[in-house]
Amino acid sequence: MKDGGTQSTLIRGFLIAEKIVQADRPLSSAYLAEELDLPKATVHRICQQLEDEGLLQREPGGKRFTGGKRLRALAMSTLSNSVIGAHRHSILQALSQEVGETCNLTVLDGNEIVYLDRVETNWAYRIHLPVGSHLPLHCTAAGKLFLANMKPAARRRLINSLTLSRHTDLTITDPEVLHEHLNKIAAEGVGYDAGEFLEGLVAISVPVIGDDNQVCFVIAIHAPSVRKSLDELRQYLPALRHAAARMAASECNEREENAA
């Protein structure tokens, strides 16, 4: 990308933030300057301003930058906007009606997943996890699927930084066992939770793949194990994958319409 001396500080700041959030590791201002063909002093100054505003943050004890809390909050607010997300909610609602179970849509938020949308089943026995709930990566169907689809080095770095807390007797807390488990999930393309996060809750999940061939969302179905076993939930995989494909196509169409 050539600067040409015509970009405003605002646009440069956006390009810097965009490059950082697209990376799978923290980036230094020197690297950003080279990638964006901008003066090092300019990039350093803008990164400092973005950091002061909470839009970027430095890795602990380092000089490289990642997205800050304010930037992540802005992204979450944009994604969860009821008008912007109406098409996603409609697809999730149709899936829930088809399978007769609670369905949810999650995104990756740092070292957790967050519920972006959720459609409850009408069954009397339900487990309440509202939109906006933050859940761990290592013991949820969606979280494990996000981990499984990361590049091996990025996945290992993240797992090494996590506290693999035990939530039930079935929670995997050994990093090497978790890596082996995630390799199987990556091979199948299906995440699952057999009571590892909440006792008596089972879930399966599939990814929504974006234009960049990366996982942008995860759709999951979950149910109390007294009503459905994990094997019984697997019968819904065709419906789950169909919903994920519809959502991916819908996201692509929306971006094309906005760009037109």
Secondary structure, DSSP 8 states (H G I E B T S, - for coil): ---TT---HHHHHHHHHHHHHHSSS-B-HHHHHHHHT--HHHHHHHHHHHHHTTSEEE-TTSS-EEE-HHHHHHHHHHHH-TTTTHHHHHHHHHHHHHHTSEEEEEEEETTEEEEEEEE--S-SS-----TT-EEESTTSHHHHHHHHTS-HHHHHHHHHHS-----STT----HHHHHHHHHHHHHHT-EEEESSSSTTEEEEEEEEE-TTSSEEEEEEEEEETTT--HHHHGGGHHHHHHHHHHHHHHHHHHHHHHH-
